[in-house]
Amino acid sequence: MGACCSPLPPGNPHPEPAADDEQNHHHHNLRLTRRRRRRRQQRRSFSLGAGEGGEAPAFAEFSLDELKAATNGFGAESIVSESGDKAPNLVYKGRLQNRRWIAVKKFARTAWPDPKQNFIGLAGGSSGVGKLRHRRLANLIRYCCDGDDRLLVAEYMPNDTLAKHLFHWEIQTIEWAMRLKVAIYIAEALEYCSSEGRPLYHDLNAYRVLFDEPGWKSYSTNLAYTPPERVMPESMIFSFGTVLLDLLSGKHIPPSHALDMIRARNSLALMDSHLEGNFSKEEATTLVDLACQCLQSEPRDRPNTKQLVSTLAPLQSKSEKCFDAQVPSYVMLGIQKHEEAPATHHPLSPMGEACSRIDLTAIHQILVTTHYRDDEGTNELSFQEWTQQMMDILEIRKRGDFTFRYKDFKAAIDCYSQFIDAGTIVSPTVYVRRSLCHLMCDQPDAALRDAMQSQCIYPDWPTAFYMQAVALAKLNMQSDAMDMLHEATGLEEKMQKDGKAP
């Protein structure tokens, strides 16, 4: 991802971190790794305009061409709307160049009668919502305004909507424990929106609550039941009450009818018969009482979001004593896990293959074979610079190369460290070789630092990215490792097209 860190002293352009800063330096390196990757992705995938100082804004606009590419040209096979292609505003499943899945909502043109005015409305509104980031939200990523087209892009949630699992299930209905989770997680999402200055998050219903694999996220885009007053913060609470009714009953019940049943002390008749009595009456009573409060005709009589969370949190705690809190949503929903299809983009070199397998022995053999070929051009020394000191430094490196070849990795680390500390010659290959030595000695933190230093010296060197991928995998940062592996293969592909294949 882009640039090197802060300016370094001229005597040693790539110094080692101090021992007492080791832990903080590791976290700093990981942040730099992610920052570099984001910048590369923004340059290659997003076509974003840069802000002041050359930095891309945190929330910006996709081009229509990028979204067409991600959704197969908005093909019918990519439509994931509940009503298919009959929905007024279609939702497409798409995939970006960085392999991230997205949901793209394309609004009907009739929804924007004044393109210029609604460009301002969509850009401003989506920018505000796009700043919200929470584990209970299907986060809005970007937007697109192109001619008459208006689109919003959010995280893709693979396990359908609450409405589908409550009203249109085929295998099994949602377990009671899962319904409690849904209630508390939506309340947490609403409380977060309110605390972030978005209290008018009123457009909530079972069709706007989505499930991911493990995180139970929620997201809403339309109003379910219109409350008996104009839109205001309390409207959100009214809508939440209707969702509680859906969770209790497993079907649509008009709020007025539900309140009549509750007042007649017939609240258990609200309960979903498909649960077959597999629920806590105490917990059900709490949800019924809370729904009744949320559906009060006077807005001032309804609870606020903090009260929603405080009421539901104790139920969640009790439930987690009986159910594993980490059980993925697809298990409790009774559906198949979405398996990721294998990537069609394969590593382009033996180094890429070895790193994708985390085959340290194969990586070692490749580095021995390539020797210092990739350092060519990074250090061109004149005859006058061949001093005795220079020859001594190169002799240290030669000893390091000897111990590296014969797999005395601890000795190689010592020799390469002396060479680096001298600071006279800067070699990306030495950093990569020492990175592998650290991996062989079960020191992935140090390996990651060295791989990143080699990237600082040679920013577009695939080997530096490959070694970062291996180190990240050893640190159990699998998602970051895969991203880095894709970066490396992409660089190799570019070098091949440019006639500079390694």
LUMDOTI-858209 format. One line per field, with one value per residue (C-alpha): x, y, z; chain. Coordinates in Angstrom, 1 decimal, padded with zeros to 4 digits, always signed. Example, Ala and Ser with C-alpha at 12.3 -4.5 7.8 and 13.67 -1.06 7.14 Angstrom:
BEGIN
xx	+012.3/+013.7
yy	-004.5/-001.1
zz	+007.8/+007.1
drenba	A/A
END
This chain:
BEGIN
xx	+000.0/+001.9/+004.5/+007.2/+006.9/+008.4/+011.7/+014.7/+018.2/+020.6/+023.2/+021.0/+018.0/+016.4/+017.2/+016.2/+013.5/+014.8/+014.2/+012.0/+009.8/+009.4/+005.7/+004.5/+006.6/+004.9/+001.4/+002.7/+003.9/+000.6/-001.1/+001.3/+000.7/-003.1/-002.6/-000.4/-002.8/-005.8/-003.9/-003.1/-006.6/-007.9/-005.6/-006.4/-010.0/-011.9/-010.8/-011.2/-010.3/-007.6/-008.2/-005.8/-002.3/-002.9/-004.9/-008.1/-011.2/-012.6/-015.9/-016.2/-017.8/-017.6/-017.7/-020.5/-018.0/-016.5/-020.0/-020.8/-017.7/-018.4/-022.0/-021.4/-023.0/-025.9/-026.9/-030.1/-028.1/-026.6/-030.0/-030.5/-033.6/-036.3/-038.8/-036.2/-036.3/-039.8/-038.5/-038.7/-035.1/-032.9/-030.2/-027.3/-024.5/-021.1/-017.4/-014.7/-011.2/-009.9/-012.3/-014.6/-018.3/-020.7/-024.4/-025.3/-028.7/-029.7/-032.6/-035.3/-034.9/-038.4/-037.1/-035.0/-037.1/-034.5/-031.1/-029.1/-030.9/-030.9/-027.2/-026.6/-029.1/-027.6/-024.0/-024.6/-026.8/-024.8/-021.6/-023.0/-024.3/-021.1/-019.1/-021.0/-019.0/-020.3/-020.2/-024.0/-024.4/-024.1/-021.9/-022.4/-019.2/-019.7/-022.2/-022.5/-024.1/-023.7/-026.1/-029.6/-028.2/-028.2/-026.6/-025.6/-023.0/-022.9/-021.3/-022.8/-024.7/-024.9/-027.6/-030.7/-033.2/-035.0/-038.2/-037.2/-036.3/-039.4/-042.1/-040.8/-038.6/-038.4/-036.3/-036.7/-037.8/-035.4/-034.6/-035.6/-032.0/-031.4/-034.5/-033.2/-029.8/-031.5/-033.5/-030.5/-028.2/-030.7/-031.1/-027.3/-027.2/-030.0/-028.2/-025.0/-026.8/-028.4/-025.1/-023.5/-026.0/-028.3/-031.3/-033.8/-032.9/-036.6/-036.8/-036.7/-038.5/-037.8/-036.9/-034.0/-032.4/-029.7/-027.5/-023.8/-021.8/-020.9/-021.7/-025.5/-025.4/-028.5/-029.2/-032.5/-033.5/-037.4/-040.1/-042.2/-045.3/-045.9/-046.2/-049.1/-047.1/-044.7/-041.1/-039.1/-036.6/-039.4/-040.6/-037.6/-038.7/-042.2/-040.6/-038.5/-041.7/-043.1/-039.9/-040.3/-043.8/-042.4/-039.8/-042.5/-045.1/-043.2/-045.7/-047.0/-049.4/-050.8/-049.6/-053.2/-054.3/-051.2/-051.9/-055.5/-054.3/-051.8/-054.4/-056.7/-053.9/-053.7/-050.1/-049.0/-051.3/-048.8/-046.1/-045.0/-046.5/-043.5/-041.4/-043.4/-043.0/-039.2/-038.8/-038.6/-041.9/-040.1/-038.1/-041.1/-043.0/-040.1/-040.2/-044.0/-043.9/-041.1/-043.0/-046.1/-044.0/-042.5/-046.0/-047.5/-049.5/-047.8/-044.2/-043.1/-044.3/-041.9/-038.5/-035.3/-032.5/-030.5/-033.5/-034.0/-030.4/-030.6/-033.9/-032.6/-029.0/-029.8/-031.8/-028.8/-026.6/-028.9/-029.3/-025.5/-025.3/-027.3/-026.1/-022.7/-022.4/-020.0/-022.3/-022.4/-025.7/-026.0/-026.1/-028.9/-030.8/-030.5/-028.9/-025.8/-022.5/-021.5/-018.2/-015.9/-015.2/-011.5/-009.8/-009.5/-006.4/-003.4/+000.2/+002.3/+005.7/+007.3/+007.7/+004.0/+003.2/+005.6/+004.3/+000.6/+001.5/+003.7/+006.4/+009.4/+011.8/+010.8/+011.0/+014.6/+015.6/+014.2/+016.0/+019.3/+018.8/+017.9/+020.8/+020.9/+019.5/+016.6/+019.1/+020.5/+020.2/+019.6/+023.2/+025.7/+029.1/+031.8/+035.5/+036.3/+033.7/+035.4/+037.2/+038.5/+035.5/+033.2/+035.0/+034.7/+031.0/+030.5/+032.6/+030.0/+027.2/+029.1/+029.3/+025.6/+024.9/+027.0/+025.2/+021.9/+022.6/+023.5/+020.4/+022.3/+019.5/+020.5/+024.0/+022.6/+020.5/+023.6/+025.6/+022.8/+022.1/+025.8/+025.5/+022.3/+023.6/+026.6/+024.2/+026.6/+024.7/+020.9/+019.7/+016.1/+017.3/+019.1/+015.9/+013.9/+016.6/+016.6/+012.8/+012.9/+015.5/+013.1/+010.3/+012.5/+013.3/+009.5/+009.8/+007.0/+006.8/+010.5/+009.9/+007.0/+009.1/+011.9/+009.6/+008.1/+011.5/+012.3/+009.1/+010.3/+013.5/+011.8/+008.1/+006.8/+008.9/+006.5/+008.9/+008.5/+004.7/+005.0/+007.1/+004.7/+001.9/+003.7/+004.5/+000.9/-000.3/+002.1/+000.6/-002.9/-003.9/-005.4/-007.5/-004.5/-002.3/-004.6/-004.9/-001.1/-000.8/-003.2/-001.1/+002.0/+000.4/-001.0/+002.5/+003.9/+001.2/+001.9/+005.7/+005.0/+002.9/+005.6/+008.2/+009.9/+008.9/+011.0
yy	+000.0/+003.0/+004.9/+004.3/+005.4/+008.6/+010.2/+008.3/+009.5/+009.8/+007.6/+004.5/+004.7/+001.6/+001.3/-001.6/-000.9/-000.4/-003.5/-001.6/-000.5/-004.0/-004.6/-001.1/-001.3/-004.6/-003.0/+000.0/-002.2/-004.0/-000.6/+000.4/-002.9/-002.3/+001.4/+000.5/-002.1/+000.3/+002.9/+000.4/-000.9/+002.7/+003.4/+000.2/-000.5/+002.5/+005.4/+007.8/+011.4/+012.4/+014.7/+017.3/+016.1/+013.2/+011.1/+009.4/+010.3/+007.8/+007.7/+008.5/+007.6/+004.5/+004.9/+003.2/+001.2/-000.3/-001.4/-002.8/-004.9/-006.1/-007.2/-008.7/-005.7/-005.6/-009.0/-010.8/-013.6/-011.1/-009.8/-010.7/-008.5/-010.3/-009.7/-010.4/-008.2/-007.0/-004.9/-001.1/-000.7/-003.7/-005.1/-006.9/-009.1/-008.0/-008.6/-006.0/-006.5/-007.0/-010.0/-008.3/-009.1/-006.2/-005.5/-002.8/-001.1/+000.5/+003.0/+003.3/+006.4/+007.5/+007.8/+010.8/+013.3/+016.1/+014.5/+017.6/+018.1/+014.4/+014.1/+016.4/+014.6/+011.1/+012.2/+014.1/+011.6/+008.5/+010.3/+010.8/+007.2/+005.9/+007.2/+004.8/+001.7/-000.9/-004.7/-004.8/-002.8/-003.9/-000.9/+001.4/+001.5/+004.0/+005.5/+006.2/+009.1/+008.8/+010.6/+009.4/+006.4/+006.4/+003.5/+002.7/+000.0/-001.9/-005.0/-008.1/-010.3/-013.9/-015.4/-013.5/-011.4/-011.9/-011.8/-014.8/-016.8/-015.8/-015.8/-017.9/-020.6/-024.1/-026.3/-024.9/-021.7/-019.5/-020.9/-018.8/-018.1/-016.7/-014.4/-013.0/-012.3/-010.5/-008.3/-007.3/-006.8/-004.6/-002.6/-002.2/-001.0/+001.6/+002.8/+003.2/+005.2/+007.5/+008.0/+009.0/+011.6/+009.5/+009.1/+009.2/+005.7/+004.8/+002.8/-000.6/-003.9/-007.6/-007.2/-004.8/-007.1/-009.2/-012.1/-012.5/-015.7/-015.1/-011.5/-011.2/-007.8/-005.6/-002.9/-001.1/+000.9/+001.2/+002.0/-001.0/+000.4/+004.1/+005.3/+007.5/+010.7/+012.3/+011.0/+011.7/+009.8/+008.0/+006.6/+004.3/+002.8/+002.2/+000.3/-001.7/-002.7/-004.1/-006.2/-007.6/-008.7/-010.4/-012.2/-013.3/-014.4/-015.5/-013.6/-010.1/-008.9/-005.3/-003.4/-002.5/-006.1/-007.2/-004.5/-005.7/-009.3/-008.0/-005.9/-009.0/-010.9/-013.2/-012.5/-016.1/-016.4/-014.2/-016.8/-018.6/-022.1/-023.5/-022.9/-025.8/-024.3/-024.2/-020.8/-019.2/-017.8/-015.3/-014.1/-014.0/-011.9/-009.4/-009.1/-008.7/-006.0/-004.2/-004.4/-002.9/+000.0/+000.6/+000.7/+003.3/+005.9/+008.7/+009.1/+010.3/+007.0/+004.9/+003.9/+005.3/+003.2/+003.0/+001.5/-001.0/-002.3/-002.3/-004.3/-006.9/-007.3/-009.5/-011.9/-012.2/-013.0/-015.8/-017.2/-017.4/-019.7/-022.3/-021.6/-021.1/-017.3/-018.0/-020.4/-019.1/-017.8/-020.3/-023.1/-021.5/-020.7/-024.3/-023.4/-024.5/-022.6/-020.4/-021.9/-019.5/-020.7/-021.1/-018.1/-018.3/-016.1/-018.4/-017.4/-016.5/-017.9/-020.6/-018.1/-017.3/-021.0/-021.7/-018.7/-019.7/-023.1/-021.5/-023.9/-022.4/-025.0/-024.2/-020.4/-020.9/-022.8/-020.1/-017.3/-019.3/-019.7/-016.1/-014.9/-011.0/-010.7/-008.4/-006.0/-005.0/-001.3/-000.5/-000.2/+000.8/+001.5/+003.4/+002.3/+004.9/+003.5/+000.1/+000.9/-001.6/-000.9/-001.7/-004.9/-005.9/-005.2/-007.4/-010.1/-010.1/-010.4/-013.3/-015.1/-014.5/-016.0/-019.0/-019.7/-019.0/-021.5/-024.2/-023.4/-022.1/-019.5/-018.0/-017.4/-015.9/-013.5/-012.3/-011.7/-010.0/-007.8/-006.7/-005.9/-003.9/-002.0/-000.9/+001.1/+001.5/-000.7/-001.1/-004.4/-005.6/-009.1/-009.1/-008.1/-010.8/-013.4/-012.3/-012.3/-016.0/-016.7/-015.2/-017.4/-020.5/-019.5/-019.0/-015.2/-014.0/-010.5/-009.8/-011.5/-009.2/-006.1/-007.2/-008.0/-004.5/-002.9/-004.7/-003.2/+000.3/-000.1/-001.7/-000.7/-002.9/-006.0/-009.0/-011.0/-008.4/-008.8/-012.6/-012.6/-010.3/-012.7/-015.6/-013.7/-012.5/-016.1/-017.2/-014.5/-016.0/-012.9/-014.9/-012.2/-009.8/-012.6/-013.4/-009.7/-009.4/-012.6/-011.0/-007.9/-009.9/-011.9/-008.7/-007.1/-010.1/-010.0/-006.3/-007.0/-009.8/-007.4/-004.8/-007.4/-007.3/-010.8/-012.1
zz	+000.0/-001.0/+000.7/+003.1/+006.7/+008.2/+007.0/+008.2/+009.3/+006.5/+008.2/+008.2/+005.9/+007.3/+011.0/+013.3/+016.0/+019.5/+021.7/+024.2/+021.4/+019.9/+020.7/+019.7/+016.6/+015.6/+015.9/+014.0/+011.2/+010.9/+010.6/+007.9/+006.1/+006.0/+005.1/+002.1/+001.0/+001.2/-000.8/-003.5/-003.6/-003.9/-006.8/-008.6/-007.8/-006.7/-009.0/-006.0/-006.1/-003.7/-000.9/+000.5/+000.8/-001.7/+000.7/-000.6/+001.4/+003.9/+002.1/-001.6/-004.8/-007.0/-010.8/-012.6/-014.6/-011.4/-010.2/-013.6/-013.5/-010.0/-010.8/-014.3/-016.0/-013.5/-014.9/-013.9/-012.3/-009.8/-008.5/-004.8/-004.0/-002.1/-005.0/-007.7/-010.7/-009.8/-006.9/-007.7/-006.3/-007.3/-005.1/-006.8/-005.4/-006.6/-006.1/-006.3/-007.7/-004.2/-003.9/-001.4/-001.7/-001.9/-002.1/-004.7/-004.4/-007.7/-007.3/-009.9/-012.0/-011.0/-007.4/-008.4/-010.4/-010.0/-010.7/-009.7/-006.4/-005.5/-006.3/-003.4/-001.2/-001.9/-001.7/+001.5/+003.2/+002.3/+003.3/+006.8/+007.1/+005.6/+008.5/+010.8/+011.6/+014.0/+014.4/+014.4/+011.1/+007.5/+006.9/+004.0/+001.9/-000.9/-003.4/-007.1/-008.9/-012.7/-015.0/-013.9/-012.0/-008.2/-006.3/-002.8/-001.9/+001.4/+002.9/+001.5/+004.0/+002.6/+004.9/+003.8/+005.8/+009.1/+007.1/+005.0/+008.1/+010.0/+007.4/+004.5/+006.0/+004.5/+006.7/+010.2/+011.9/+013.9/+017.4/+020.4/+021.4/+017.9/+018.2/+021.5/+019.8/+017.0/+019.4/+021.4/+018.4/+016.7/+019.9/+020.1/+016.4/+017.1/+020.2/+018.3/+015.6/+018.2/+020.0/+016.7/+015.9/+013.6/+015.9/+013.0/+012.1/+011.9/+008.7/+010.3/+009.6/+009.3/+005.6/+006.6/+009.1/+007.4/+008.6/+007.9/+008.7/+012.3/+013.3/+013.2/+011.5/+011.0/+008.4/+007.4/+004.4/+004.5/+006.9/+008.1/+009.8/+009.7/+013.3/+014.3/+014.1/+011.7/+011.5/+014.7/+016.9/+018.7/+015.3/+015.4/+018.7/+017.2/+014.3/+016.7/+018.6/+015.3/+014.8/+018.4/+017.4/+014.3/+016.5/+019.0/+016.6/+013.5/+011.3/+010.5/+013.2/+013.0/+016.1/+017.1/+017.1/+019.1/+021.7/+022.0/+022.7/+025.3/+027.1/+027.2/+028.9/+026.0/+025.2/+025.0/+022.0/+020.2/+020.4/+017.2/+017.3/+015.4/+018.4/+020.0/+023.5/+023.3/+024.8/+028.2/+029.3/+031.5/+028.5/+026.2/+028.8/+028.9/+025.1/+025.1/+027.7/+025.9/+022.6/+024.3/+025.6/+022.1/+020.5/+022.7/+020.8/+022.7/+021.6/+025.1/+026.6/+024.5/+025.8/+024.3/+022.8/+026.0/+027.8/+025.0/+025.5/+029.3/+029.2/+026.7/+027.8/+030.9/+028.7/+026.4/+029.4/+030.6/+027.1/+026.6/+029.7/+027.7/+024.2/+022.8/+022.1/+019.2/+017.3/+013.7/+012.5/+009.7/+012.3/+014.3/+011.1/+009.9/+006.6/+004.7/+005.3/+002.3/+001.1/-000.7/-004.2/-004.9/-006.4/-010.2/-010.0/-009.4/-008.3/-011.3/-010.2/-008.1/-005.3/-005.4/-005.3/-002.4/-000.4/-000.9/+000.6/+003.3/+002.2/+003.9/+002.5/-001.1/-000.4/+001.0/-002.2/-004.4/-002.5/-002.7/-006.5/-007.3/-005.1/-005.4/-008.9/-007.7/-006.1/-009.5/-010.0/-006.3/-005.4/-008.1/-006.6/-008.2/-008.2/-005.6/-003.2/-003.0/+000.2/+002.7/+004.9/+002.0/+001.3/+005.0/+004.9/+001.8/+003.5/+006.4/+003.9/+002.2/+005.6/+006.0/+002.6/+003.4/+006.6/+004.9/+002.1/+004.6/+006.9/+009.9/+010.3/+013.6/+012.4/+009.2/+011.3/+013.1/+009.9/+008.1/+011.1/+011.1/+007.4/+007.9/+010.9/+008.9/+006.8/+003.8/+001.4/+001.3/+000.0/-000.2/-000.7/+002.7/+004.4/+002.7/+003.5/+007.1/+007.1/+006.1/+008.8/+011.4/+010.1/+010.4/+014.0/+014.7/+014.9/+012.6/+014.1/+013.2/+009.8/+009.0/+009.9/+007.6/+004.7/+005.1/+005.1/+001.9/+000.4/+001.6/-000.4/-003.5/-003.4/-006.2/-005.6/-005.5/-003.2/-000.5/-000.6/-000.7/+002.4/+004.2/+003.3/+004.8/+008.0/+008.4/+007.9/+010.7/+012.9/+012.2/+010.3/+007.4/+005.8/+005.7/+004.4/+001.5/+000.6/+000.5/-001.6/-004.1/-004.1/-004.9/-007.7/-009.2/-009.2/-010.9/-013.5/-014.2/-014.4/-017.0/-019.1/-018.9/-019.9/-016.5/-015.3/-012.4
drenba	A/A/A/A/A/A/A/A/A/A/A/A/A/A/A/A/A/A/A/A/A/A/A/A/A/A/A/A/A/A/A/A/A/A/A/A/A/A/A/A/A/A/A/A/A/A/A/A/A/A/A/A/A/A/A/A/A/A/A/A/A/A/A/A/A/A/A/A/A/A/A/A/A/A/A/A/A/A/A/A/A/A/A/A/A/A/A/A/A/A/A/A/A/A/A/A/A/A/A/A/A/A/A/A/A/A/A/A/A/A/A/A/A/A/A/A/A/A/A/A/A/A/A/A/A/A/A/A/A/A/A/A/A/A/A/A/A/A/A/A/A/A/A/A/A/A/A/A/A/A/A/A/A/A/A/A/A/A/A/A/A/A/A/A/A/A/A/A/A/A/A/A/A/A/A/A/A/A/A/A/A/A/A/A/A/A/A/A/A/A/A/A/A/A/A/A/A/A/A/A/A/A/A/A/A/A/A/A/A/A/A/A/A/A/A/A/A/A/A/A/A/A/A/A/A/A/A/A/A/A/A/A/A/A/A/A/A/A/A/A/A/A/A/A/A/A/A/A/A/A/A/A/A/A/A/A/A/A/A/A/A/A/A/A/A/A/A/A/A/A/A/A/A/A/A/A/A/A/A/A/A/A/A/A/A/A/A/A/A/A/A/A/A/A/A/A/A/A/A/A/A/A/A/A/A/A/A/A/A/A/A/A/A/A/A/A/A/A/A/A/A/A/A/A/A/A/A/A/A/A/A/A/A/A/A/A/A/A/A/A/A/A/A/A/A/A/A/A/A/A/A/A/A/A/A/A/A/A/A/A/A/A/A/A/A/A/A/A/A/A/A/A/A/A/A/A/A/A/A/A/A/A/A/A/A/A/A/A/A/A/A/A/A/A/A/A/A/A/A/A/A/A/A/A/A/A/A/A/A/A/A/A/A/A/A/A/A/A/A/A/A/A/A/A/A/A/A/A/A/A/A/A/A/A/A/A/A/A/A/A/A/A/A/A/A/A/A/A/A/A/A/A/A/A/A/A/A/A/A/A/A/A/A/A/A/A/A/A/A/A/A/A/A/A/A/A/A/A/A/A/A/A/A/A/A/A/A/A/A/A/A/A/A/A/A/A/A/A/A/A/A/A
END
